[in-house]
Amino acid sequence: WAAMGVKFLPCRSIGYDHIPQQKAKELGMRISHSWYPPAGVADYAIMLMLMCNRKVGQILRRADAQDYSLSGKMGRDITRMTVGVIGTGNIGRTVLRHLSGFGCKLLAYDLYPNDEARQYAEYVDLDTLLAQSDVVFLHCNLTADNEKMINKENIAKMKDGAILINTARGQLIDEQDVTDALKAGKLAAAGLDVVYTEPIRADNPLLTAPNCIITPHMSWGAKEARQRIMDCTADNIRAYLDGAPIHVVNP
């Protein structure tokens, strides 16, 4: 691309970890990312939480067979649960704000706490969040330091029967360790909109895990968000051509 004169890579996404930033810098390429309202992803993540908690996957499958028995369908009252959110950027804060009306206790962890999140949640260290949360949301960026942060060591710190929700990046979890925890009952359920390799590979162990809802990276996919992505990308291109780049991630 550099040999062809490409100098600007506008991403049609918030995330830009799929771009080798150091190499782009060496080649003199600027990278921009797009923005869209966080409510769509936040509410999708909450939907996954509710589906996992109330065992909707099991209920729907058995409803197709007109099975009205209760065994295996009973969920929990969210108002009596503690919910932990790892990462309090725009999406994480929106999750906390929307969950504040549910009546559950809210915990948060972030390397850079902010006052808006403090209105809804108590900031604690990561080990405390894992140990006290009935539901753990992942809303953090993917970095070299947090890849596979949800692994067997950290899962062991979690409550028995906890629920894991990930709409951020698939690489934040160790898929085999999460699968093992689901099969052992250490984790009650997982709601995952992202996996390590997308589209999901046929040999992904999560496909054999019980009580695991996997969706095809669609949490962003509200119509309003898609339009905003296109508008933002176009704005980024125009700004670059005008000599005043915006939303650049490698100045």
N, C-alpha and C positions, 0 to 999 in steps of 0.2 A: 504493500500500500504506500509506504513512504516513497518508493521508487517511482510511483505513479503520481506523486505530488499531493497525496492526502495529508492534510495538516490538522484536521479537526474531526473528532469522533463523538457525535452527539448520541448519547444513550437514550433509548425510549424506555427508561426504567429509573427508579430511585436508586437501586443498587448498581454498583459499577465494579464489583469484585471480579467479574468475568473478563475485565480488561487488564492486561499486564501493564500496570501503570509505570513501572520503572522503564520498561522497554519503550513505551510510548513517549516518555520524557526524553530518552536517549535519541529518539527519532524526531523530536521536535513536534510531537502531536499533542494538541490540547484535547481534553476529555470533558464533556459536560454530562450532567444527568438531568432527568426530568422530575417533575413534582406533581403529585395529585393529592386530593384531600385524604386524610388518614382514616376517616370514619368507615369507609368501605372495608378495609382490611381489619380494622378493630372489631367491627360488628360481625364479620365472618369468623374471626377467632373466637368471639363470644358464642356464636352459633355452634362452633365445633365443641366448645366446652359444654354447652347445654346438651348437645346430642350425645356426647360421651357420658355425661353425668346421668342422664335419664335413659341411657342405653337405647337410643332411637334406632341405631342400626339393627339391633336384635329385634326390636319391636316391629320395624317395617318388614323385615324378612318373615317374621312369624304372622304378621297381619295378612300377608299374601296367602298364607295357608289357613286363614281364618282361625288362628290360634289365639284364644282369649285367656289362656292361663297366665298366672302371674309369675311363675317360677323363672328366674333369670332376667326379669324385666324391671325389677324394682331399683329405682335410683335414689338419690339423696336430695335433701332440702338445701339449696344453695345458700340460704340465709344463715345456715349453721356451719358454713365452711369458711376456711381461710384460703384466699387466693393470692399467689405471689407472681409478680410481673418482673421479669429480668429484662432490663432495658427500658428506659423511660424517655425515649425520644418522642417524636410526634405521635406515632402509633401507640406506643406503650402508654403514654399519658392519656390518649383518647380511650384506650381500654379501661384504664383506672377511672376516668371520669364517667364512662357509661356504666361500669360495674358499681359505682358508688350508689346507684339507685337500687341495687339488688339486695342490699342489707348484709352482705358478707364482709368479713374482715379482710383488709387489703394490706399487703406488704409489697415493698419494691426494693430492687437492687440495681444500682448503676454506678459506674466509676465516677460519674459526674452528676450528682443529685441536683434536682431543680425544685424551685419553690412551688411551681404549679402542681407537680406530682405530690408534694407534701400536703396539699389541700385534701387529698383523698387517701393517701397511703402512708404507712410508716416505713421509712428507709431502714433496712437491716443489712447485715453482711450476708454473703451468698450462702454460707452454711446454715445460718439461721432461717433464711427464706426456704431453703430446701427442706429443712427439718420440720418446719411448722406449717407448710402449705399443703392443702388438699388438692389444689390445682396449681400447676406451674406453667406460666406462659413464657415463651421466648420471643422477645421483640428487640433483640440486639443486632448490631452489625456483625458480620463475619470478619474475624481477624485471625492472624496466625496464633494469637494467644488463646482464643476461645474455641477453636475448631475442636469438635467432639467434646464439648464441655459437659454434655449430658452423657456420661459414660458410667461404667459399672461402679466406679468409686463414688461418684456424685449421686447416682441412683440409690446406692446403699444408705446415703444420708437422708433420703426422702422418706416420707411417711409410707407405711404399708397401705396400698390401695390408692395412692395418689394418681392424678390424671395429668398427662403431659400434652400441651398444645404448642404446635410450632407452625407459624405462618411466615417465618423470617427466612432462614436459609437451612437447607437440608444438612449441610456440613456441620451444623451446631450440635448434632447428636451422633453418637456411635450407633448405627442402625442395628448391628448384631446385639449390642448390649441392651438396647431398648426392646428388641424382640425377645431376648432371654427374660427380661424383667416382666414383660407382658405374659409370657408363657408360664412363668413361675408365680404370677399373681402379685408380685411386688408392686407393679404398676397395674391399676385397675383398667386403664384405657389410655389411648393416645389418639389425638386428632391432629393429623399432619397434612398440611397443604403443600409441603415441600419435601423432597428427598434428595439424597446425595447426588444421584445422577438422574437427570430428567431428559426425556420421558423415563419413567421407572423401568428398570431392567427386570426381566422375567425371573432372575435369580435373587432379587432383593429379598432378604429374610423377612422384612416387614409384611410381605404378602402372605406369609404363613402365620403371622401373629394374631392371637385372638383380641377382640375388642379394640381393633385398630382401624380408624376411619382415615382413608387416604384420598385426597382430592388433588386434581391435576394443576396445582399452582394457579388457583382461580380466585384467591382472596382479594386480589386487586381489581377483579373483573366487573365492577359496577359500570354501567354505561357512562356515567358521569366521569368516572376515573379515566376511562379509555379516551374520552374526548379531551380531558385535561392533559393527558400524556401527549397527545398529538399536538395540541396547541402549544404546550411548553416546549416540545422539541422544535417546532417551527420557530418559536420565539428565540430559542437558543441559536439556531442557524442564522436567523436574521441579525441577531446581536453580534455574532462572530464576524459576519460579512461587513457589518458596520464598524468593526474595529473596537467594539466594547463588549467582549464576551461576558456572558452571565452563566451562573450555575456551573462554573468550571471547578473541577475537583483536583486538578494538577496545575496550579498557577505557575 
